[in-house]
Amino acid sequence: MNFDRNTIIGFVVLALLFFGYFYYNNQEQLRFEKQAKREKFVKDSIAALTAPKTDTLAQKQDSAHADTVKRITSAGTFKDAAIGTEQLVVAENALMKLTFSSKGGQVKKVELKKFKGMDSSLLRLASSDFDKLSYPVVTGPNQTAQTADLYFNKIDSAKNADGSSTYRFSLTSSDSSASTSIVHKYTVKPDEYMIDFDVDLSGADKLLTQGNLNLTWQYAAAQQESDIDFEKQNTQVGYVTDDEFDYHTISKTDDKDFNKSVKWIGVRQRFFFTILVADKNFSSGKMEWTIPDDSTKTLVQSTANMKVQLPVGPTANAGFSIYYGPSDYHILKKYDQRFEKLVNLGQGMYAFVRPLNRFIILPIFDFFKGLSAGSMGLAIALLTLFIRLLISPLTYSSYLSGAKMKALRPEIAKLKEKLGGDQQAMSMEQMKLFREAGVNPLGGCIPALLQIPIFFALFSFFNAEVSLRGAEFLWANDLAAYDDPIKFGVNIPLLGNHLSLFNVTAAATSFLISWYSMSMTPDQGNPMMKYLPYIFPVFLLFFFNKLPSALTWYYTVSNVVTLALQFIIQNYIIDHDKILAKIEENRKKPKTKSKWQERMEQVQDQQKKMKEMQQKNKR
């Protein structure tokens, strides 16, 4: 690659884009952490002020008794269900294991069989005390109770003809004259992460007010990756309203009001997704989320209060679906409900790379995964080679431009000797020399700039590709996280508490590219221009250290390919004698100037005249 002034400008633009991206992410994270600390301080202060001064055994017993009385009273016609013993029912398919609870007739725990948690056990979703799915029912005059507080006293299960299993949790009124009952029915399908959830109400006109089912869904996204800060940066809430998808990052405590029809709401952490879908849409609602302290190992706690309008009558049914599973683009896409929109293949200011990821990177990577016998590192290397092959015409044109510039080095050296330190005159004469020789000074710059979308596409892709999670390669234990074979034990500004070895190889090979390219570049005479290309590898060393090792491995392979191509093309493919002959041939042709060139020369002539006048005035 030729490092003329325009090439340097291209690399400066590239560096500024990288720096701007990582600076923005860093500032968002700092703001997020400050907000979380403020909220924790306020919460702790309120708790300290409202906490009882003493906590004796007698007070605990009195409090428990009062709570029992309160629950029985609020349960009304379901008073027999106010107190009970929790029964657990386990359901399984090939992908997950669900534990249902008779208390509330709801999901108590979800375990994904194909994924491991941080403690190497099956990965868990919706398994905290915070998680809840509930709605209020009328239990008497001016009395309501939450279904999550009631014990469903009858449990049935059945195997269906299609291979699915149905689990029914029933609750009948204690007052036979009230003739009201609630049934929660769950259907677990084979080889599916989505389960069906149906609510059947008898005496619905008595249990609900004007047919309003006000569903409360509480969900806590537990930490699943080693770097909680990076995982929080890649956690979002999403929804579809009036058939339009939208999402919010969780960088701060916030909420979202829904004043129109909502198809689904969901919380996506980096590699896992939980979604609540209403078969006939939610009519309105509100979703709010808070950011707990990192010590809780919870990324976000979201609470959604969603309204479902049911027909007013003696019986009513509300149908829902719940997805507990990976944020895998292919799996989510098959449901045809725009779930896949929340997979970050390019969002926000980088949404322009989403088509590149969706239609090129993703299908090609899937193809290479099949060829690599399960080795994600090998699949990434093959993907890298494919991308380099794809952009090879640009690469060749860049190296050809460099070869032409190398051929002009003796003449540029003569100009420098002739003009001395007059940089303005040197620039003018150099532009004329390029035009005479038919050399495009942007030949080395444009290919570098055109590779920027590829980098940002891969940055998004490697952060979102769930198959990389837990994939081992060489010394990396997880290609979805940074590799850290070198640990410092202390936190170093910008670098962190570790050194990624793949990051070192990426920076080292970038340095070799700069050194090799500068050895072939005409001396610009400007010390800053001379050393600027070496700053970029240092920049990579600091800002890539916390990125997924999949990305730094890709960058390493790409750089090795670049070095090999530079050497082969410059020494065995490009004929330097032919280039010199072509340059001489171009010089004999009549030259036409573009309007841009004419304007540039006019500006440079004016600047030269102004400089000469200033020198005369000084004399």
Backbone torsions as a table, in degrees:
resi	resn	phi	psi	omega
1	MET	NA	138.6	-177.7
2	ASN	-89.4	127.9	-178.2
3	PHE	-100.6	59.2	169.6
4	ASP	-77.1	-175.9	-175.1
5	ARG	-59.1	-41.4	-178.4
6	ASN	-68.6	-34.2	175.3
7	THR	-63.8	-42.9	177.7
8	ILE	-59.6	-42.5	178.5
9	ILE	-60.6	-40.7	178.4
10	GLY	-60.4	-43.3	179.6
11	PHE	-69.4	-33.6	176.8
12	VAL	-64.7	-43.6	178.0
13	VAL	-61.1	-43.5	178.7
14	LEU	-61.0	-45.7	179.9
15	ALA	-63.2	-40.8	179.3
16	LEU	-64.2	-38.9	177.2
17	LEU	-63.5	-45.2	177.7
18	PHE	-61.0	-48.4	-177.6
19	PHE	-61.9	-43.1	179.1
20	GLY	-60.7	-40.1	-179.1
21	TYR	-65.2	-49.7	-177.3
22	PHE	-72.0	-32.2	176.7
23	TYR	-65.6	-41.7	179.1
24	TYR	-62.2	-46.0	179.0
25	ASN	-62.2	-39.5	-179.6
26	ASN	-65.7	-42.1	179.4
27	GLN	-65.4	-38.5	177.6
28	GLU	-63.2	-40.5	-179.8
29	GLN	-67.2	-40.9	178.1
30	LEU	-63.0	-42.3	178.8
31	ARG	-64.7	-39.7	178.2
32	PHE	-61.6	-44.7	-179.3
33	GLU	-66.5	-39.9	178.3
34	LYS	-63.6	-42.3	179.0
35	GLN	-62.0	-43.0	-179.9
36	ALA	-63.9	-39.8	179.3
37	LYS	-66.1	-40.5	178.2
38	ARG	-63.1	-44.1	-179.6
39	GLU	-64.7	-39.5	178.7
40	LYS	-65.4	-39.6	179.8
41	PHE	-62.6	-45.6	179.8
42	VAL	-63.7	-44.2	-178.9
43	LYS	-62.7	-44.4	179.7
44	ASP	-66.0	-36.4	179.8
45	SER	-66.1	-43.3	179.1
46	ILE	-64.9	-42.0	179.4
47	ALA	-62.3	-39.5	-179.7
48	ALA	-67.0	-36.9	-179.0
49	LEU	-72.7	-33.7	-175.3
50	THR	-93.3	-8.7	-178.4
51	ALA	-68.1	140.8	177.8
52	PRO	-66.0	147.5	-176.9
53	LYS	-72.0	-30.8	179.4
54	THR	-127.2	158.6	-177.1
55	ASP	-144.8	70.7	-177.5
56	THR	-83.8	163.5	178.4
57	LEU	-60.0	-38.8	-179.9
58	ALA	-63.6	-41.1	179.0
59	GLN	-64.6	-39.6	178.1
60	LYS	-63.1	-41.7	179.8
61	GLN	-66.1	-43.0	178.2
62	ASP	-62.2	-40.6	-179.5
63	SER	-65.7	-42.5	179.2
64	ALA	-63.6	-41.3	179.4
65	HIS	-64.8	-43.7	179.4
66	ALA	-62.9	-38.6	179.5
67	ASP	-66.2	-39.4	178.7
68	THR	-63.8	-45.9	178.9
69	VAL	-61.3	-41.8	-179.3
70	LYS	-63.3	-42.0	-179.1
71	ARG	-67.4	-40.8	178.8
72	ILE	-64.4	-41.5	-178.9
73	THR	-65.1	-46.7	-178.3
74	SER	-69.0	-26.3	179.4
75	ALA	-68.1	-25.0	174.8
76	GLY	53.8	-117.0	-177.5
77	THR	-66.5	-12.5	177.0
78	PHE	-108.5	31.7	-174.4
79	LYS	-61.6	-29.0	179.0
80	ASP	-68.4	-17.8	-179.2
81	ALA	-97.1	0.4	-178.3
82	ALA	-72.9	-31.8	-179.1
83	ILE	-123.5	137.4	179.9
84	GLY	-176.0	-175.3	177.8
85	THR	-111.5	128.0	-177.2
86	GLU	-67.9	130.4	174.8
87	GLN	-112.1	137.8	-179.2
88	LEU	-110.6	138.2	178.6
89	VAL	-124.9	128.7	-178.1
90	VAL	-104.5	130.5	176.5
91	ALA	-124.7	143.9	-176.9
92	GLU	-139.7	152.1	162.4
93	ASN	-137.0	-167.1	-175.1
94	ALA	-69.0	-19.3	-172.9
95	LEU	-104.0	-30.6	-174.2
96	MET	-151.5	165.0	178.7
97	LYS	-126.2	120.9	-177.8
98	LEU	-111.0	139.8	174.6
99	THR	-115.7	119.0	178.4
100	PHE	-99.0	151.6	178.4
101	SER	-118.3	140.1	176.1
102	SER	-70.4	-20.3	176.8
103	LYS	-78.8	106.4	-177.2
104	GLY	88.4	-9.0	-178.1
105	GLY	54.4	51.3	-171.7
106	GLN	-137.1	170.6	177.6
107	VAL	-73.3	130.4	179.4
108	LYS	-103.3	-30.6	-176.9
109	LYS	-159.2	142.7	176.1
110	VAL	-127.1	131.0	176.9
111	GLU	-124.2	128.7	179.9
112	LEU	-94.3	122.1	-171.9
113	LYS	-73.7	-24.0	-176.0
114	LYS	-95.7	6.3	-177.9
115	PHE	-135.5	145.5	180.0
116	LYS	-107.1	142.9	175.2
117	GLY	-82.0	-176.1	-177.5
118	MET	-67.1	-22.3	178.4
119	ASP	-96.3	13.5	177.7
120	SER	72.0	2.3	172.6
121	SER	-85.9	177.5	178.4
122	LEU	-59.6	138.0	-178.9
123	LEU	-66.3	135.8	-176.4
124	ARG	-112.1	141.4	172.6
125	LEU	-127.5	153.0	175.7
126	ALA	49.8	45.3	-172.1
127	SER	-120.5	14.3	-179.2
128	SER	-99.6	169.4	177.2
129	ASP	-66.5	-22.2	-179.7
130	PHE	-72.1	-32.8	-174.4
131	ASP	-64.6	133.4	-175.7
132	LYS	-161.4	147.7	172.8
133	LEU	-134.0	114.2	-169.9
134	SER	-152.9	164.9	173.8
135	TYR	-156.1	152.6	-178.8
136	PRO	-84.3	144.1	173.4
137	VAL	-127.0	148.6	178.5
138	VAL	-76.5	125.0	-176.8
139	THR	-114.2	-0.3	-179.4
140	GLY	167.6	179.2	178.5
141	PRO	-58.4	120.4	178.9
142	ASN	58.1	29.3	-179.7
143	GLN	-130.7	137.9	174.9
144	THR	-138.7	157.3	176.4
145	ALA	-140.5	148.0	176.0
146	GLN	-84.6	135.9	-179.6
147	THR	-61.8	-27.3	180.0
148	ALA	-66.5	-17.4	-179.7
149	ASP	-96.1	-1.6	-176.7
150	LEU	-105.4	146.7	179.7
151	TYR	-96.3	115.5	178.8
152	PHE	-77.6	114.0	-166.9
153	ASN	-87.3	-2.8	179.9
154	LYS	-130.7	129.3	-178.2
155	ILE	-127.8	128.8	177.9
156	ASP	-130.2	153.0	175.0
157	SER	-140.6	153.4	-179.4
158	ALA	-152.1	147.0	176.4
159	LYS	-96.5	128.2	-176.2
160	ASN	-95.3	163.0	-176.0
161	ALA	-63.5	-28.7	-178.6
162	ASP	-84.0	5.6	179.5
163	GLY	93.8	-7.2	178.4
164	SER	-81.4	165.5	177.7
165	SER	-125.5	140.2	-179.8
166	THR	-116.3	135.7	179.3
167	TYR	-123.7	124.4	-176.3
168	ARG	-113.7	127.6	175.3
169	PHE	-114.3	116.1	-172.4
170	SER	-113.6	147.0	179.0
171	LEU	-138.7	120.8	-177.7
172	THR	-114.6	144.0	-179.0
173	SER	-61.1	142.2	176.6
174	SER	-70.5	-23.4	-179.7
175	ASP	-95.4	108.3	-177.0
176	SER	-61.5	-28.3	-179.3
177	SER	-72.6	-20.6	-178.1
178	ALA	-76.6	-27.6	178.9
179	SER	45.0	51.7	176.2
180	THR	-120.3	144.8	178.0
181	SER	-152.3	157.5	179.6
182	ILE	-129.8	132.8	177.0
183	VAL	-128.0	125.8	172.0
184	HIS	-105.1	121.5	-175.7
185	LYS	-119.0	125.8	179.5
186	TYR	-116.1	133.5	177.2
187	THR	-118.1	119.6	-179.9
188	VAL	-105.6	118.9	-176.4
189	LYS	-96.3	152.2	178.0
190	PRO	-68.1	139.9	175.6
191	ASP	56.3	37.5	178.8
192	GLU	-133.1	141.3	172.3
193	TYR	-90.9	-10.5	-179.4
194	MET	-95.5	131.2	174.9
195	ILE	-116.8	151.6	176.8
196	ASP	-93.0	140.2	179.1
197	PHE	-131.0	116.6	-179.4
198	ASP	-117.8	139.8	176.2
199	VAL	-113.0	117.0	177.5
200	ASP	-110.7	125.1	-177.2
201	LEU	-118.5	125.1	170.3
202	SER	-104.0	132.5	-171.5
203	GLY	76.2	34.9	-176.5
204	ALA	-59.5	-33.7	179.9
205	ASP	-65.9	-21.0	177.1
206	LYS	-92.2	-32.9	-175.5
207	LEU	-81.5	-30.5	-177.6
208	LEU	-116.1	152.0	176.9
209	THR	-94.5	113.4	179.3
210	GLN	54.6	33.7	175.4
211	GLY	73.3	15.1	-178.7
212	ASN	-88.4	115.7	173.2
213	LEU	-101.1	108.0	-176.8
214	ASN	-98.9	94.0	-173.6
215	LEU	-85.6	131.2	174.4
216	THR	-109.1	122.8	178.2
217	TRP	-118.8	112.5	176.8
218	GLN	-105.7	132.5	-178.4
219	TYR	-141.7	130.6	176.0
220	ALA	-111.7	120.2	178.0
221	ALA	-85.9	105.3	-178.4
222	ALA	-77.1	149.0	177.0
223	GLN	-60.0	129.8	180.0
224	GLN	-121.4	-12.1	-177.5
225	GLU	-117.6	162.3	-175.4
226	SER	-68.7	-34.2	-178.6
227	ASP	-100.5	97.8	-174.5
228	ILE	-67.3	-33.6	179.6
229	ASP	-63.9	-45.7	-179.6
230	PHE	-66.7	-35.6	179.2
231	GLU	-67.6	-38.1	177.5
232	LYS	-64.3	-38.5	178.2
233	GLN	-61.8	-25.2	-178.4
234	ASN	-107.7	27.3	177.1
235	THR	-113.4	135.6	-175.2
236	GLN	-144.6	160.0	167.0
237	VAL	-109.4	142.8	-178.4
238	GLY	-137.8	164.5	-177.3
239	TYR	-166.1	161.9	173.7
240	VAL	-122.5	117.4	177.7
241	THR	-119.4	131.3	-178.3
242	ASP	48.7	42.6	177.1
243	ASP	65.9	18.6	177.8
244	GLU	-117.8	130.2	180.0
245	PHE	-85.5	144.1	173.0
246	ASP	-153.4	165.5	-178.5
247	TYR	-151.3	164.7	175.1
248	HIS	-135.8	141.1	170.2
249	THR	-76.0	164.5	-177.5
250	ILE	-110.5	37.3	-177.8
251	SER	-67.8	-14.4	178.8
252	LYS	-154.3	164.5	174.4
253	THR	-64.7	130.6	-175.1
254	ASP	-157.9	-179.2	177.3
255	ASP	-152.1	166.2	179.2
256	LYS	-140.4	122.3	176.6
257	ASP	-90.9	136.8	177.0
258	PHE	-112.4	112.6	179.5
259	ASN	-105.4	8.2	178.2
260	LYS	-142.7	179.4	-173.2
261	SER	-59.2	135.0	-179.3
262	VAL	-123.4	126.0	179.4
263	LYS	-82.6	-46.9	-179.8
264	TRP	-154.0	157.5	172.9
265	ILE	-131.0	150.5	-177.7
266	GLY	-158.4	162.2	175.8
267	VAL	-123.4	120.5	177.6
268	ARG	-113.3	116.1	165.1
269	GLN	-88.1	-174.2	-165.6
270	ARG	-53.0	-48.9	-174.6
271	PHE	-119.2	1.4	-176.1
272	PHE	-134.4	153.7	-168.4
273	PHE	-141.0	133.6	172.2
274	THR	-125.6	128.1	-172.0
275	ILE	-132.3	138.9	172.9
276	LEU	-114.6	120.2	-176.5
277	VAL	-114.6	135.0	174.0
278	ALA	-100.8	124.1	-176.8
279	ASP	-57.2	-41.2	-178.8
280	LYS	-110.9	24.0	176.1
281	ASN	71.1	146.8	168.6
282	PHE	-80.2	138.1	-178.3
283	SER	-79.9	-28.8	178.6
284	SER	-168.7	-179.5	177.4
285	GLY	158.3	-171.5	179.4
286	LYS	-149.3	138.8	177.5
287	MET	-123.9	129.5	178.0
288	GLU	-133.7	153.9	-177.3
289	TRP	-143.5	148.2	178.2
290	THR	-125.2	156.8	-177.8
291	ILE	-110.7	104.2	179.0
292	PRO	-68.9	166.0	175.8
293	ASP	-65.0	149.4	-178.2
294	ASP	-58.1	-28.3	-177.9
295	SER	-63.7	-20.9	179.1
296	THR	-78.6	-11.5	-177.0
297	LYS	56.7	36.7	177.1
298	THR	-125.6	130.1	-177.0
299	LEU	-77.2	-45.2	-176.3
300	VAL	-158.0	147.5	171.3
301	GLN	-118.0	118.1	-178.4
302	SER	-113.1	143.0	176.3
303	THR	-128.7	120.8	179.2
304	ALA	-115.0	124.5	173.4
305	ASN	-108.9	103.4	-171.6
306	MET	-117.6	140.4	-176.6
307	LYS	-103.7	131.5	173.2
308	VAL	-118.1	123.6	-179.7
309	GLN	-90.9	116.0	179.8
310	LEU	-107.5	155.3	177.0
311	PRO	-62.0	138.7	177.2
312	VAL	-78.2	119.5	-178.0
313	GLY	179.5	179.8	-177.1
314	PRO	-68.6	-27.1	178.2
315	THR	-129.3	150.8	178.7
316	ALA	-154.6	153.7	179.3
317	ASN	-137.0	135.7	174.9
318	ALA	-124.6	128.0	-178.4
319	GLY	-109.4	136.2	178.7
320	PHE	-136.5	165.5	170.8
321	SER	-134.6	146.2	179.6
322	ILE	-129.6	128.9	178.1
323	TYR	-105.7	124.2	172.2
324	TYR	-123.1	106.2	-177.8
325	GLY	-177.9	-169.9	-179.1
326	PRO	-73.7	152.8	174.6
327	SER	-87.1	62.8	-179.7
328	ASP	-91.2	122.9	-174.8
329	TYR	-55.5	-44.7	-175.8
330	HIS	-67.8	-41.6	179.9
331	ILE	-65.2	-45.1	-177.8
332	LEU	-69.5	-34.3	-178.2
333	LYS	-63.2	-35.0	-173.9
334	LYS	-67.3	-19.8	179.2
335	TYR	-76.9	-13.7	175.7
336	ASP	55.6	41.1	177.4
337	GLN	-128.7	19.6	177.6
338	ARG	67.1	22.0	174.8
339	PHE	-60.1	-38.3	-174.1
340	GLU	-64.9	-14.6	-179.9
341	LYS	-62.4	-27.2	-177.4
342	LEU	-83.4	-8.9	174.3
343	VAL	-74.4	123.7	-171.8
344	ASN	-79.0	83.7	171.2
345	LEU	-96.0	11.2	-177.2
346	GLY	138.2	109.0	-177.8
347	GLN	-134.6	165.3	176.4
348	GLY	60.7	-132.1	-178.1
349	MET	-68.8	-12.9	179.1
350	TYR	-106.8	20.0	178.9
351	ALA	-63.8	-20.6	-178.4
352	PHE	-66.0	-18.7	180.0
353	VAL	-90.9	-5.4	-177.8
354	ARG	-59.4	-46.8	177.3
355	PRO	-59.8	-36.1	178.5
356	LEU	-63.0	-43.0	178.1
357	ASN	-68.5	-44.2	-173.9
358	ARG	-68.3	-42.7	-171.5
359	PHE	-100.7	-13.2	-178.5
360	ILE	-123.6	-62.6	-173.3
361	ILE	-62.4	-50.1	-175.8
362	LEU	-61.8	-52.0	-179.7
363	PRO	-65.4	-35.2	178.8
364	ILE	-68.7	-41.3	178.1
365	PHE	-63.4	-41.2	176.9
366	ASP	-59.7	-39.6	179.3
367	PHE	-63.9	-44.5	-178.8
368	PHE	-71.8	-27.7	174.1
369	LYS	-60.7	-39.0	178.6
370	GLY	-67.8	-28.9	-179.3
371	LEU	-84.5	-21.1	-170.0
372	SER	-93.4	8.6	176.5
373	ALA	54.7	40.8	175.0
374	GLY	86.8	-3.4	178.9
375	SER	-85.7	107.3	-179.0
376	MET	-68.0	-33.3	178.4
377	GLY	-63.1	-41.4	177.7
378	LEU	-67.7	-38.7	177.9
379	ALA	-61.5	-39.8	178.1
380	ILE	-65.9	-40.9	178.7
381	ALA	-62.6	-41.7	178.3
382	LEU	-66.7	-39.4	176.3
383	LEU	-61.1	-40.9	179.3
384	THR	-61.6	-46.4	179.4
385	LEU	-61.4	-39.4	178.8
386	PHE	-63.4	-45.1	-179.2
387	ILE	-62.8	-42.1	179.5
388	ARG	-65.7	-34.3	176.0
389	LEU	-66.5	-38.8	-179.0
390	LEU	-63.0	-38.6	-177.2
391	ILE	-99.4	12.6	-177.6
392	SER	-58.3	-36.4	176.2
393	PRO	-59.0	-39.5	177.4
394	LEU	-67.0	-40.9	179.9
395	THR	-61.9	-44.8	-179.1
396	TYR	-62.7	-44.1	180.0
397	SER	-62.7	-34.2	178.1
398	SER	-66.2	-46.1	-179.5
399	TYR	-68.5	-34.2	177.0
400	LEU	-64.5	-40.6	176.1
401	SER	-61.4	-40.2	177.8
402	GLY	-63.8	-39.8	178.7
403	ALA	-64.2	-38.9	177.9
404	LYS	-64.6	-41.4	178.7
405	MET	-65.1	-38.0	177.9
406	LYS	-62.4	-38.2	179.5
407	ALA	-65.2	-27.0	-178.7
408	LEU	-89.7	-1.4	-176.8
409	ARG	-55.7	-44.3	179.5
410	PRO	-60.6	-40.2	-179.3
411	GLU	-70.3	-36.2	176.9
412	ILE	-65.6	-38.1	177.8
413	ALA	-63.1	-39.3	177.8
414	LYS	-64.6	-40.7	178.0
415	LEU	-61.9	-40.9	-179.1
416	LYS	-64.6	-41.1	179.3
417	GLU	-66.8	-35.4	-178.2
418	LYS	-72.8	-41.8	-173.2
419	LEU	-94.7	-10.6	177.8
420	GLY	65.5	-130.4	-175.8
421	GLY	-94.0	12.1	-180.0
422	ASP	-77.9	92.4	-175.6
423	GLN	-65.4	-36.8	-178.1
424	GLN	-66.2	-45.3	179.0
425	ALA	-65.8	-38.6	178.8
426	MET	-61.1	-41.4	179.8
427	SER	-64.2	-42.5	179.6
428	MET	-63.9	-47.2	-178.3
429	GLU	-66.8	-34.9	179.7
430	GLN	-67.7	-38.6	177.1
431	MET	-64.1	-39.6	178.3
432	LYS	-65.3	-39.9	179.6
433	LEU	-63.2	-43.1	178.9
434	PHE	-61.5	-43.1	-177.6
435	ARG	-66.2	-41.9	178.9
436	GLU	-62.7	-38.0	-176.6
437	ALA	-85.5	-5.3	-178.7
438	GLY	70.9	32.7	-179.6
439	VAL	-102.2	130.0	177.5
440	ASN	-89.6	112.8	-178.5
441	PRO	-67.0	-15.0	177.2
442	LEU	-91.0	3.4	-175.7
443	GLY	-59.5	-32.7	179.6
444	GLY	-91.2	-14.5	-174.8
445	CYS	-87.4	-46.1	-173.5
446	ILE	-61.3	-45.3	177.7
447	PRO	-58.2	-37.8	179.3
448	ALA	-64.7	-40.8	-179.4
449	LEU	-69.3	-34.7	-179.0
450	LEU	-70.6	-15.7	178.0
451	GLN	-84.9	-8.1	-179.8
452	ILE	-60.5	-47.7	178.4
453	PRO	-58.4	-34.2	179.3
454	ILE	-64.5	-43.0	-179.9
455	PHE	-61.7	-48.2	-178.0
456	PHE	-67.6	-31.6	175.7
457	ALA	-63.9	-45.6	-179.8
458	LEU	-69.4	-33.2	176.6
459	PHE	-60.3	-45.6	177.8
460	SER	-67.2	-43.4	-175.7
461	PHE	-63.0	-48.5	-177.9
462	PHE	-67.8	-23.2	176.0
463	ASN	-78.4	-20.2	-172.9
464	ALA	-112.2	-14.4	-174.4
465	GLU	-76.2	107.9	-173.3
466	VAL	-67.9	-23.9	-178.9
467	SER	-67.9	-16.7	178.1
468	LEU	-80.1	-17.7	-177.0
469	ARG	-65.1	122.5	179.1
470	GLY	77.5	1.9	-179.6
471	ALA	-75.8	125.5	-179.6
472	GLU	-94.1	143.3	176.9
473	PHE	-156.9	126.2	-176.2
474	LEU	50.8	-120.8	-178.7
475	TRP	-90.6	-3.8	-179.0
476	ALA	-84.9	128.9	178.3
477	ASN	-84.9	-18.9	-176.1
478	ASP	-154.3	108.9	-178.6
479	LEU	-68.3	-14.9	178.3
480	ALA	-83.9	-8.1	179.0
481	ALA	-125.2	168.8	177.0
482	TYR	-70.3	146.4	173.4
483	ASP	-86.5	138.6	-175.4
484	ASP	-134.8	58.7	177.7
485	PRO	-66.5	-22.4	179.3
486	ILE	-109.2	113.4	-179.4
487	LYS	-113.2	133.9	-177.0
488	PHE	-87.9	-31.0	-175.2
489	GLY	86.3	-13.2	175.6
490	VAL	-132.9	159.3	-179.3
491	ASN	-91.4	120.8	178.3
492	ILE	-101.1	128.9	-179.5
493	PRO	-50.8	135.5	179.8
494	LEU	71.7	-34.8	-176.0
495	LEU	-89.5	-35.9	-178.2
496	GLY	96.0	-158.1	-176.2
497	ASN	-103.7	16.6	-177.8
498	HIS	-151.0	172.8	173.4
499	LEU	-131.9	119.6	179.3
500	SER	-77.3	125.8	-178.5
501	LEU	-71.5	-36.4	174.8
502	PHE	-65.4	-32.8	175.7
503	ASN	-65.1	-39.8	178.0
504	VAL	-63.3	-43.9	179.6
505	THR	-65.8	-35.6	177.7
506	ALA	-66.1	-44.4	-179.4
507	ALA	-68.4	-40.3	-179.1
508	ALA	-64.6	-44.6	179.4
509	THR	-68.6	-32.0	175.0
510	SER	-64.9	-39.4	177.4
511	PHE	-63.2	-42.0	179.4
512	LEU	-63.0	-38.5	177.2
513	ILE	-62.0	-44.6	179.7
514	SER	-62.7	-44.5	-179.0
515	TRP	-63.5	-45.5	-179.0
516	TYR	-64.5	-43.1	-177.9
517	SER	-68.1	-40.6	-179.9
518	MET	-66.7	-28.5	178.7
519	SER	-67.7	-17.3	-179.2
520	MET	-107.2	5.5	-173.5
521	THR	-103.2	138.0	176.0
522	PRO	-57.6	142.8	179.3
523	ASP	-65.7	119.8	-177.7
524	GLN	-78.1	-15.3	-179.6
525	GLY	80.4	-7.2	-179.2
526	ASN	-107.7	115.3	-178.0
527	PRO	-56.7	-34.5	-179.8
528	MET	-65.1	-43.9	177.9
529	MET	-64.5	-30.0	-176.9
530	LYS	-70.6	-39.2	-174.4
531	TYR	-101.7	-10.8	-177.3
532	LEU	-57.4	-42.0	-179.4
533	PRO	-60.2	-24.4	-179.6
534	TYR	-80.2	-11.4	179.4
535	ILE	-73.8	-33.0	-176.1
536	PHE	-59.7	-46.6	177.3
537	PRO	-59.8	-35.9	177.3
538	VAL	-65.3	-40.5	176.7
539	PHE	-58.3	-44.1	178.8
540	LEU	-60.7	-41.9	-176.1
541	LEU	-57.6	-38.9	-177.4
542	PHE	-83.8	-43.1	-171.1
543	PHE	-90.3	-11.0	177.6
544	PHE	-100.3	-0.4	-171.3
545	ASN	-66.5	-26.9	-178.7
546	LYS	-104.3	7.1	-179.5
547	LEU	-83.5	159.2	179.3
548	PRO	-55.2	139.4	-179.0
549	SER	-64.3	-20.9	174.8
550	ALA	-59.8	-40.2	-178.3
551	LEU	-72.1	-43.5	-179.5
552	THR	-71.5	-29.9	173.1
553	TRP	-66.5	-44.3	176.0
554	TYR	-56.6	-46.3	-177.4
555	TYR	-63.8	-38.0	177.8
556	THR	-63.1	-49.0	-180.0
557	VAL	-61.4	-43.5	-179.7
558	SER	-60.6	-40.9	179.4
559	ASN	-67.7	-39.8	177.6
560	VAL	-62.3	-42.4	177.2
561	VAL	-62.1	-41.3	179.2
562	THR	-60.7	-46.1	178.8
563	LEU	-61.0	-44.5	-180.0
564	ALA	-63.3	-44.1	-179.6
565	LEU	-65.5	-40.9	178.2
566	GLN	-58.0	-47.9	-177.6
567	PHE	-64.7	-46.7	-176.3
568	ILE	-67.1	-47.5	-176.5
569	ILE	-66.4	-43.0	-176.8
570	GLN	-69.7	-32.8	-173.8
571	ASN	-100.3	-23.3	-173.1
572	TYR	-125.6	-16.9	-176.6
573	ILE	-108.6	-48.6	-179.1
574	ILE	-78.0	126.3	178.7
575	ASP	-93.7	106.4	-175.5
576	HIS	-67.1	-31.8	177.4
577	ASP	-65.1	-41.8	177.5
578	LYS	-64.1	-36.0	179.0
579	ILE	-63.6	-43.7	178.8
580	LEU	-63.2	-41.3	178.6
581	ALA	-63.9	-39.5	179.3
582	LYS	-65.7	-39.1	178.9
583	ILE	-63.1	-43.7	178.6
584	GLU	-63.8	-37.8	178.4
585	GLU	-65.2	-40.6	178.8
586	ASN	-64.1	-34.4	-179.2
587	ARG	-66.5	-27.2	-178.7
588	LYS	-80.0	-18.0	-178.7
589	LYS	-77.2	148.2	175.2
590	PRO	-65.6	138.1	-175.5
591	LYS	-101.6	136.6	173.2
592	THR	-116.5	137.9	-179.3
593	LYS	-98.8	137.7	173.9
594	SER	-77.2	162.8	178.6
595	LYS	-59.8	-35.7	179.8
596	TRP	-64.8	-42.6	179.2
597	GLN	-64.9	-41.0	178.6
598	GLU	-61.3	-43.8	-179.8
599	ARG	-65.7	-40.1	178.9
600	MET	-62.2	-42.7	-179.7
601	GLU	-67.3	-36.7	176.8
602	GLN	-62.8	-44.3	178.8
603	VAL	-62.3	-44.4	-179.2
604	GLN	-65.9	-38.0	176.5
605	ASP	-63.0	-43.1	178.9
606	GLN	-62.6	-42.3	179.2
607	GLN	-64.3	-38.1	179.7
608	LYS	-65.7	-42.9	178.9
609	LYS	-64.4	-41.7	178.9
610	MET	-62.5	-40.1	179.5
611	LYS	-65.0	-41.1	178.7
612	GLU	-64.3	-40.6	178.1
613	MET	-63.9	-40.9	178.5
614	GLN	-62.4	-39.2	179.1
615	GLN	-67.0	-38.3	177.3
616	LYS	-64.1	-42.8	-179.8
617	ASN	-63.0	-36.0	178.8
618	LYS	-65.9	-35.5	178.7
619	ARG	-69.8	NA	NA
